[in-house]
Amino acid sequence: MALLAGCGKQSQQNNDGNSPVPVSTLTASKRTVPLLIESVGRAEGSRQIEIRARVSGILEKQTYIEGNTVKRGDVLFHIDPAPFEIALAHAKAALAQQEATAKQAQRDSIRLSALAAQNAVSRRQADDALSALDNANAGLLVARANVREAELNLSYTKVTAPIGGTAGRSIHSEGSLVTAGTDSGLLTTVVQNDPLWVRFAMSESEYAALRDARSSEDESAAHAPKDPGKALTVQLLRKDGRPFANPGRVNFSASEIDTQLGTIQLRAEFSNPGLDILPGEYVRVHLSVGAQSTIVVPQVAVQQSPKGAFVWIVNDKQQAEQRIVQTGAWVGSDWQVRTGLNEGDQVIVDNLLRVKAGSSLNVQPASQSSTSASEDPSRAERAKP
């Protein structure tokens, strides 16, 4: 009974609201940490071309295998060339006739100009001959243009790939009539997967941190030679977290923030020689832009309230004080704090369930073991003396 009475007195003393709450603290200080931002992006081909018929006719032959890789200039389809060969022959015949007309007009103009100089014919006849020569030369230009047009239309009967990439399925089968300038003129698509583009987004706060870090780097290196290693690097991560071999670079950043989502769109380019990533695939994007100096606190010290994230600190009266903070990215088991804390502030890292505003505190420096125990409130209670 004496032992029970002693335990009851000890329990009453521990539960007494006026007794100081034992807590462990860490001193807030700045650390140099890498600026890392992770996002989810979607892959797409760097170029996607619609292959369309440029002349109308019967689709005579398909010369590629659907889904295979094609090179630039490879012939994909043949359109029946017979009508265009006939049109070219007509154009060449018309050109020959016009050349003959132009030569005769030139001879007449030379002859009549000489006779007019001798007053053998009127000056008007010589001028008419000169005008006929000009008209013949103009007709010659038209005839040559018609031949060039006929040759071009004939060349369009061989539908070639304008870029190298992966060819899609054929929209029309052999023997179909395709009409240029209409929906039926679409034959297939070619997607260039190397290099590959990945579109992703980041929040306003992440973009602001990224911009601030790069600005500070530019200012510090204004009078120093540029170091390519400090440029923004982008890495794609596999599903197991391992990075792909080839890092990329950001080649597009939106000029405005999406007001509905509060994000800004970016695009990165990656080499993809082995076609390890296909268009439409969702991937993890990992961005790194050097390092930054910032205050870092354990994640267990940061709590949430309707006003936002906050931490408990020890004020000058050895009492608990709530401090609203703006957090950044995670760094291992710690959390970056952008605003709300100053260097030297004593941040409470354990026994947080018993801490209230104005509570008297029994402060002791935090150890690694106590910080780990505070990750779980029940473990923290067991770790108290």
C-alpha positions as CSV (number, residue, x, y, z in Angstrom):
1,M,0.0,0.0,0.0
2,A,2.9,2.3,0.7
3,L,4.3,1.7,-2.8
4,L,0.9,2.3,-4.4
5,A,0.5,5.6,-2.4
6,G,4.0,6.7,-3.6
7,C,3.1,5.9,-7.3
8,G,-0.1,7.8,-7.0
9,K,1.7,10.9,-5.7
10,Q,4.3,10.6,-8.5
11,S,1.5,10.3,-11.1
12,Q,-0.3,13.3,-9.6
13,Q,2.9,15.3,-9.7
14,N,3.5,14.4,-13.4
15,N,0.0,15.3,-14.4
16,D,0.0,18.6,-12.6
17,G,-0.5,21.4,-15.1
18,N,1.9,23.7,-13.3
19,S,4.9,21.4,-13.5
20,P,7.4,22.1,-16.4
21,V,7.0,19.9,-19.5
22,P,10.2,18.0,-20.3
23,V,11.2,18.7,-23.9
24,S,14.2,18.3,-26.2
25,T,15.2,21.1,-28.5
26,L,17.4,21.7,-31.5
27,T,18.9,25.0,-32.4
28,A,17.7,26.3,-35.8
29,S,20.7,26.9,-38.1
30,K,21.3,27.2,-41.8
31,R,22.6,24.3,-43.7
32,T,23.7,24.0,-47.3
33,V,21.4,21.5,-48.9
34,P,20.8,20.5,-52.5
35,L,17.7,22.0,-54.1
36,L,15.7,19.1,-55.3
37,I,12.2,19.1,-56.8
38,E,10.3,16.1,-57.9
39,S,7.3,16.0,-60.1
40,V,5.3,13.6,-62.3
41,G,5.4,14.1,-66.1
42,R,4.1,12.6,-69.2
43,A,6.3,11.6,-72.1
44,E,5.7,12.6,-75.7
45,G,7.5,12.5,-79.0
46,S,9.7,15.5,-79.7
47,R,8.1,15.6,-83.2
48,Q,4.8,14.1,-84.4
49,I,4.1,14.4,-88.1
50,E,0.9,13.6,-90.0
51,I,1.7,11.9,-93.3
52,R,-0.9,13.2,-95.8
53,A,-1.4,12.7,-99.5
54,R,-0.5,15.8,-101.5
55,V,-2.2,14.6,-104.7
56,S,-5.4,12.7,-105.2
57,G,-5.4,9.2,-106.5
58,I,-5.5,5.4,-105.9
59,L,-3.3,4.2,-103.0
60,E,-1.3,1.7,-105.0
61,K,1.2,0.3,-102.5
62,Q,2.2,0.5,-98.8
63,T,6.0,0.0,-98.5
64,Y,6.6,0.1,-94.7
65,I,5.8,-2.1,-91.8
66,E,3.4,-0.5,-89.3
67,G,5.1,0.2,-85.9
68,N,8.6,0.0,-87.3
69,T,11.3,2.7,-87.3
70,V,11.6,4.6,-90.6
71,K,14.4,7.0,-91.7
72,R,13.9,10.4,-93.2
73,G,13.2,10.1,-96.9
74,D,12.0,6.5,-96.8
75,V,9.1,5.8,-99.1
76,L,6.0,4.9,-97.2
77,F,3.3,4.8,-99.9
78,H,2.9,4.8,-103.7
79,I,-0.1,6.6,-105.3
80,D,-0.9,5.5,-108.9
81,P,1.4,7.7,-111.0
82,A,-0.1,7.0,-114.4
83,P,-2.4,10.1,-114.5
84,F,0.4,12.4,-113.4
85,E,2.9,10.9,-116.0
86,I,0.3,11.7,-118.7
87,A,-0.1,15.2,-117.3
88,L,3.6,15.7,-117.4
89,A,3.8,14.6,-121.0
90,H,1.1,17.1,-121.9
91,A,3.0,19.9,-120.1
92,K,6.2,19.0,-121.9
93,A,4.4,19.0,-125.3
94,A,2.9,22.4,-124.6
95,L,6.3,23.7,-123.6
96,A,7.8,22.5,-126.9
97,Q,5.0,24.3,-128.8
98,Q,5.6,27.5,-126.9
99,E,9.3,27.3,-127.4
100,A,8.7,27.1,-131.2
101,T,6.3,30.0,-131.1
102,A,8.8,32.1,-129.1
103,K,11.6,31.3,-131.6
104,Q,9.4,32.3,-134.6
105,A,8.4,35.5,-132.8
106,Q,12.0,36.4,-132.2
107,R,12.9,35.9,-135.9
108,D,9.9,38.0,-137.0
109,S,10.9,40.8,-134.5
110,I,14.5,40.9,-135.8
111,R,13.5,40.9,-139.4
112,L,10.8,43.6,-139.1
113,S,13.0,45.8,-136.9
114,A,15.7,45.8,-139.7
115,L,13.1,46.6,-142.4
116,A,11.6,49.4,-140.2
117,A,15.1,50.9,-139.9
118,Q,15.2,51.1,-143.8
119,N,11.6,52.4,-143.9
120,A,10.6,49.3,-145.8
121,V,7.8,48.6,-143.4
122,S,5.9,50.8,-141.0
123,R,7.1,51.3,-137.5
124,R,3.9,49.9,-136.2
125,Q,4.5,46.5,-137.8
126,A,7.9,46.3,-136.1
127,D,6.3,47.2,-132.7
128,D,3.7,44.6,-133.2
129,A,6.4,42.0,-133.9
130,L,8.2,43.0,-130.7
131,S,5.0,42.7,-128.7
132,A,4.4,39.2,-130.1
133,L,7.9,38.3,-129.0
134,D,7.1,39.5,-125.5
135,N,3.9,37.5,-125.4
136,A,5.7,34.4,-126.6
137,N,8.3,34.7,-123.9
138,A,5.6,35.1,-121.3
139,G,3.8,32.0,-122.6
140,L,7.2,30.2,-122.4
141,L,7.4,31.0,-118.7
142,V,3.9,29.7,-118.1
143,A,4.7,26.5,-120.0
144,R,7.9,25.9,-118.0
145,A,5.9,26.4,-114.8
146,N,3.3,23.9,-115.9
147,V,6.1,21.4,-116.5
148,R,7.5,22.0,-113.1
149,E,4.1,21.6,-111.5
150,A,3.5,18.3,-113.3
151,E,6.9,17.0,-112.3
152,L,6.2,18.0,-108.7
153,N,2.8,16.3,-108.7
154,L,4.4,13.2,-110.1
155,S,7.0,13.2,-107.3
156,Y,4.2,13.4,-104.7
157,T,2.9,10.0,-105.8
158,K,5.8,8.7,-103.7
159,V,4.9,9.5,-100.1
160,T,8.1,9.8,-98.1
161,A,8.8,10.3,-94.4
162,P,9.8,13.9,-93.6
163,I,11.5,12.8,-90.3
164,G,12.9,9.6,-88.8
165,G,10.9,7.9,-86.2
166,T,8.3,5.3,-85.5
167,A,5.6,4.9,-88.1
168,G,2.0,4.4,-87.0
169,R,-0.7,2.2,-88.5
170,S,-1.9,2.8,-92.0
171,I,-5.2,4.7,-92.1
172,H,-6.2,3.4,-95.6
173,S,-5.7,0.0,-97.2
174,E,-4.2,-0.5,-100.7
175,G,-6.6,0.3,-103.5
176,S,-8.4,3.1,-101.6
177,L,-9.0,6.5,-103.2
178,V,-7.3,9.3,-101.2
179,T,-8.1,12.9,-101.8
180,A,-5.6,15.6,-101.1
181,G,-6.8,18.5,-98.8
182,T,-9.5,16.4,-97.1
183,D,-9.7,14.1,-94.1
184,S,-9.2,11.1,-96.4
185,G,-5.8,12.4,-97.3
186,L,-4.4,11.4,-93.9
187,L,-2.3,8.2,-94.4
188,T,-0.4,7.6,-91.2
189,T,1.8,9.4,-88.5
190,V,5.5,9.3,-87.7
191,V,6.6,10.0,-84.1
192,Q,10.2,10.9,-83.3
193,N,11.0,9.3,-79.9
194,D,14.7,10.3,-79.8
195,P,15.0,12.9,-78.4
196,L,12.0,12.5,-76.2
197,W,10.0,15.3,-74.5
198,V,8.5,15.2,-71.1
199,R,5.9,17.7,-69.9
200,F,5.5,18.3,-66.2
201,A,4.4,21.0,-63.8
202,M,5.6,22.4,-60.5
203,S,3.8,24.6,-57.9
204,E,4.3,28.3,-57.5
205,S,6.4,27.8,-54.3
206,E,8.6,25.2,-56.0
207,Y,9.1,27.4,-59.0
208,A,9.9,30.4,-56.8
209,A,12.5,28.4,-54.8
210,L,14.0,27.2,-58.1
211,R,14.2,30.7,-59.5
212,D,15.7,32.2,-56.3
213,A,18.3,29.5,-56.2
214,R,19.3,30.0,-59.8
215,S,19.4,33.8,-59.3
216,S,21.6,33.5,-56.2
217,E,24.0,31.3,-58.2
218,D,24.1,33.7,-61.1
219,E,24.9,36.6,-58.7
220,S,27.7,34.7,-56.9
221,A,29.2,33.6,-60.2
222,A,28.8,36.9,-62.0
223,H,32.6,37.5,-62.1
224,A,33.6,33.8,-62.3
225,P,33.7,31.5,-65.3
226,K,30.4,29.6,-65.9
227,D,30.4,26.1,-64.6
228,P,28.1,23.8,-66.7
229,G,27.8,21.5,-63.7
230,K,25.8,24.1,-61.8
231,A,23.1,24.4,-64.5
232,L,19.7,23.0,-64.0
233,T,19.7,19.2,-64.5
234,V,16.7,17.0,-65.0
235,Q,16.7,13.3,-64.4
236,L,14.0,10.7,-65.1
237,L,13.5,8.1,-62.5
238,R,12.4,4.5,-63.1
239,K,9.5,3.0,-61.1
240,D,12.0,1.5,-58.6
241,G,13.6,5.0,-58.1
242,R,16.7,4.3,-60.1
243,P,17.6,7.1,-62.6
244,F,17.8,6.6,-66.3
245,A,21.3,6.8,-67.7
246,N,20.9,10.1,-69.7
247,P,20.0,13.3,-67.9
248,G,18.0,16.0,-69.8
249,R,17.6,19.7,-70.0
250,V,14.6,22.0,-69.7
251,N,13.8,23.4,-73.2
252,F,10.5,25.2,-72.4
253,S,9.0,27.1,-69.5
254,A,5.5,28.7,-69.5
255,S,5.3,32.4,-69.4
256,E,2.4,32.4,-67.0
257,I,1.0,30.4,-64.0
258,D,-2.2,28.4,-64.4
259,T,-4.6,30.3,-62.2
260,Q,-6.9,27.2,-61.6
261,L,-4.2,24.8,-60.6
262,G,-1.6,27.2,-59.3
263,T,1.2,25.5,-61.3
264,I,3.6,26.4,-64.1
265,Q,4.2,24.1,-67.0
266,L,7.7,23.0,-68.1
267,R,9.1,20.7,-70.7
268,A,12.4,18.8,-70.7
269,E,14.2,17.0,-73.5
270,F,15.9,13.6,-73.0
271,S,17.9,11.4,-75.4
272,N,16.1,8.1,-75.8
273,P,18.2,6.0,-78.2
274,G,17.0,2.6,-76.9
275,L,13.3,3.7,-76.9
276,D,13.1,2.8,-73.2
277,I,10.3,5.4,-72.7
278,L,7.3,5.5,-75.0
279,P,5.0,8.6,-75.7
280,G,2.1,8.7,-73.3
281,E,4.1,7.1,-70.4
282,Y,4.0,8.7,-67.0
283,V,7.4,9.2,-65.4
284,R,8.9,10.8,-62.3
285,V,10.9,13.9,-63.0
286,H,13.8,14.9,-60.6
287,L,15.2,18.4,-60.9
288,S,18.4,19.6,-59.2
289,V,19.8,23.1,-59.4
290,G,22.9,23.1,-57.3
291,A,22.6,23.9,-53.5
292,Q,21.1,26.5,-51.3
293,S,21.6,27.7,-47.7
294,T,18.4,27.3,-45.7
295,I,17.1,26.5,-42.2
296,V,16.3,22.8,-41.8
297,V,14.3,21.2,-39.0
298,P,13.3,17.5,-38.3
299,Q,10.0,16.6,-40.0
300,V,8.6,15.5,-36.6
301,A,8.9,19.1,-35.4
302,V,6.5,20.4,-38.0
303,Q,2.8,20.2,-37.3
304,Q,-0.3,21.4,-39.2
305,S,-3.1,23.8,-38.1
306,P,-5.9,25.6,-39.9
307,K,-3.4,28.5,-40.3
308,G,-0.8,26.3,-41.9
309,A,2.4,24.5,-40.8
310,F,3.9,25.5,-37.4
311,V,6.6,24.5,-35.0
312,W,7.0,25.0,-31.2
313,I,9.9,27.0,-30.0
314,V,11.2,28.1,-26.6
315,N,10.9,31.8,-25.9
316,D,13.0,33.9,-23.5
317,K,10.8,33.0,-20.6
318,Q,11.4,29.2,-21.1
319,Q,7.8,28.9,-22.3
320,A,6.4,27.3,-25.4
321,E,5.5,29.6,-28.3
322,Q,3.8,28.6,-31.6
323,R,5.5,29.8,-34.7
324,I,3.8,29.7,-38.2
325,V,6.3,28.6,-40.9
326,Q,6.5,28.2,-44.6
327,T,8.0,24.8,-45.5
328,G,9.9,23.8,-48.6
329,A,11.1,20.4,-49.8
330,W,12.1,17.4,-47.7
331,V,15.8,16.8,-47.3
332,G,16.2,13.2,-46.0
333,S,14.4,13.2,-42.6
334,D,14.4,17.0,-42.4
335,W,12.2,19.7,-43.8
336,Q,13.3,23.0,-45.2
337,V,11.8,26.1,-43.6
338,R,11.7,29.1,-45.9
339,T,10.1,31.6,-43.5
340,G,9.1,31.8,-39.9
341,L,12.3,30.7,-38.2
342,N,15.5,32.6,-37.4
343,E,18.9,31.2,-36.7
344,G,19.3,30.4,-33.1
345,D,15.6,29.6,-32.3
346,Q,15.2,26.6,-30.1
347,V,12.8,24.2,-31.8
348,I,11.0,21.6,-29.8
349,V,11.3,18.2,-31.3
350,D,9.6,15.8,-28.8
351,N,6.8,15.5,-26.3
352,L,4.8,17.7,-28.6
353,L,1.4,16.3,-27.5
354,R,1.9,17.8,-24.1
355,V,3.1,21.2,-25.3
356,K,0.7,24.1,-25.3
357,A,1.1,27.9,-25.8
358,G,2.6,29.4,-22.7
359,S,3.6,26.0,-21.1
360,S,6.6,26.1,-18.8
361,L,9.3,23.9,-20.2
362,N,12.1,21.8,-18.9
363,V,14.5,22.1,-21.8
364,Q,17.4,19.8,-22.7
365,P,19.3,19.4,-25.9
366,A,18.0,16.8,-28.3
367,S,19.9,13.7,-29.2
368,Q,19.6,11.6,-32.3
369,S,17.8,8.9,-30.3
370,S,15.3,11.3,-28.8
371,T,14.6,12.8,-32.2
372,S,14.0,9.3,-33.7
373,A,11.7,8.4,-30.8
374,S,9.7,11.6,-31.3
375,E,8.6,10.3,-34.8
376,D,6.0,8.2,-33.0
377,P,4.1,9.8,-30.0
378,S,3.9,6.5,-28.2
379,R,7.6,6.0,-28.6
380,A,8.2,9.5,-27.4
381,E,6.2,8.8,-24.2
382,R,8.2,5.6,-23.6
383,A,11.4,7.5,-24.1
384,K,10.7,10.1,-21.4
385,P,12.5,9.7,-18.1
